[in-house]
């Protein structure tokens, strides 16, 4: 693929990522304001916790926009492998933000339950808080599906991480709706369901946060690609006529691209040019399979 065409494709990808992130950001701002108002007016700890979660969504949208812009920069003198790791760093930061938010939500809910257990009555939440939770479920689930489709089309870790962040907000709103609804319709003595719901929300967020952190930290620590991908790489290399026993495979991710290094055996009596051509065939095959930005090193050995 010509370099100019590749740059054009990267720029189009960049614009698409900005677009999907902006859509999510607008939804987050609308819900953020609505939830805070509903939580304060409706006296709902669970809704305020949900509002804080939406605020963390907004923060992560900003992180994605900033880091995607950096990650799409081409390689330069100080970054021989490009800037793709910045996208992985964004994924890791999103996970860290989510985990911090979850811990705060769980702590706040536990304190409310402690107050209730000591005999103090908690204010029952109002219907406005329940409506806010229901609206949040619908809107965030819609943004999740939209973002996930785009993440797969664009092969973007950061957009996928942000999609799961939207899904976690939808799930937290389900728990919030159940807790608020129970506190409203079951009577005053069940008002404790509101902070209980906030703790359930926090547990959902912890699960998503740990998943994102494992993925992001794994890539930052040069974790190998999945076994299925590595097996496919070796199989593809073996399909080139004259290439024998691909081995010593090393893989990792650089942002949304793969980095692949492997050794191949060729006939020891062929010319250096022909051996080089065989290595180039392997490179071209893997680039066609995994994308133009794939970093590939093929070491040729005599059979």
Secondary structure, DSSP 4 states (H G I P E B T S, - for coil): --HHHHHHHHHHHHHHHHHHHHHHHHHHHHHHHHHHHHHHHTT-HHHHHHHHHHHHHHHHHHHHHHHHHHHTSPPBTTBTT-STHHHHHHHHHHHHHHHHHHHHHHHHHHHHHHHHHTTPPPPPPPHHHHHHHHHHHHHHHHHHHHHHHHHHHHT-HHHHHHHHHHHHHHHHHHHHHHHHHHHHHS-GGGTTHHHHHHHHHHHHHHHHHHHHHHHHHHHHTTPPPPHHHHHHHHHHHHTSTT-EEEEEEEEEEETTEEEEEEEEEE-TTS-HHHHHHHHHHHHHHHHHHH-TT-EEEEEEEE-
